[in-house]
Amino acid sequence: MTERRRYEVRDRDRTLVFDGELLATATSHRANVRRWIVLELYRTSTDEFVLAGQGLSTLVGETTRYWAHQCTTGEGVIEQLYMYDDNNTRYLTNVARQLLRNAGEKDENIRRAFSVERIA
């Protein structure tokens, strides 16, 4: 672990506090976009993961939404990032893929979990 330090991550109305390393960040923000997300992935000092997200907006009356999940495996991180469309088809957004690619450069568990999916 290279840059280990104390982090505080918001999860709705609570805060998760842990020692660890920020593995990667990714955002969907672009010029002239009024809503976007920021994703962060951390590895804790106990080799677990914390996946955190923020939903941001410049629209009047909207506030930042915070969420976080603690995951014990790389597969658990990926499962938290999956979305489902109207046909119940599971997919990863581009920002989630970018987060996993970036984190995979620092963490072998994330790289393996993202690059190979086991199907029953």
N, C-alpha and C positions, 0 to 999 in steps of 0.2 A: 504494500500500500504506500503510495507516494505522498500525497498531500492530506494526511489524516488530521481532522479537526472536528470541532463540535458544530453540529448543524441543528437548526430549528426549522421545521417544515410544517406549514399549516395544513390541516385537514378539516375543512368546514369550520366548526367552532371549537376545535382543539388544536394542540401543537404537539408534534412528535419531536423529541429531542434525542439525538444519538451522536456518537463519534463515528467518523468514517471518511469517505472520499467521494467527491463528486465525479462520477464517471462520464457523464455527457449531458448536454442540453440540446433541445431542438425547439423550433418555433414555426408556426404557420404564418407569422406576421409578414405582411407585404405592404408596399405603399398603397394608400387609399383604401385599406381594409379597415372596417370599423369593429370587427370582432376577430379574435385570434386566440390561440392557445400557446402556452409554453410548457414543455415537458422537461423534467429533470430526473436523472437516475443516479442514485447513490449506492455505494457498497458500504455496509456498516463494518465496524471493527470486529464484529462476530461473523462476518462473511454472509450476511443476509443482504437483502436489497430493499431500498425504499424508492418507490416510484411516486413522484409528485407532479401535480399539474395545476395550472392556473388558467382559467378562462377569463380573458380580458376584453374590455369593450370601451369605446369612446362615446357610446350612445348615452344620451341624457337619461338618468334614472337607473342605469344598469351598473352593478358593482362587480368587482372581481370575485370570481368563484374559485375556491381552493379545494383540492382533494389530495389524498395520499393513500398509498397502500404499502404495507410491509409484506415482502415475499421472501420465501426461504430458498427459492431456486430461480434460475434463469427462465425456465419454462413458466413459472408463476408470473414473472414480470410480463412475458409476452401475452399470457392469457388475460392479464388485466388491460392490455392495450388493444385487444381485439374489439371491433365494432361489429354490429349486425345491421344489414340493410332491411328493407321492407319484405324481402323474400326470405329472411332469416339466413342469408349468406354471410358467413364470417369473413372479415377482411381487416387488414392493417392500413391505417391512413399513411400518407406520405411522411407526415411529421413523426409518426411512430416508427416507421422504417428508418428514418434518418437518425432518430435517437438510438435505436438498436445497432445500427451500423457504427455510429460513433462510439457507443459504449463497448461494442465488441472489440474495438481496437485496444481497450484497456483491460477487458475482463474476458477470459477464456470461456467461462460458463455462459455468459450472454452470447458470445460469438457462436458457440456450438448450438445453443438453444434456438438462435435465430436462423442459422444457416441450414439446420437439419431438423425437420419436424417429423416426429414419429406418428404414423397413422395406424390405428388398431387393425 
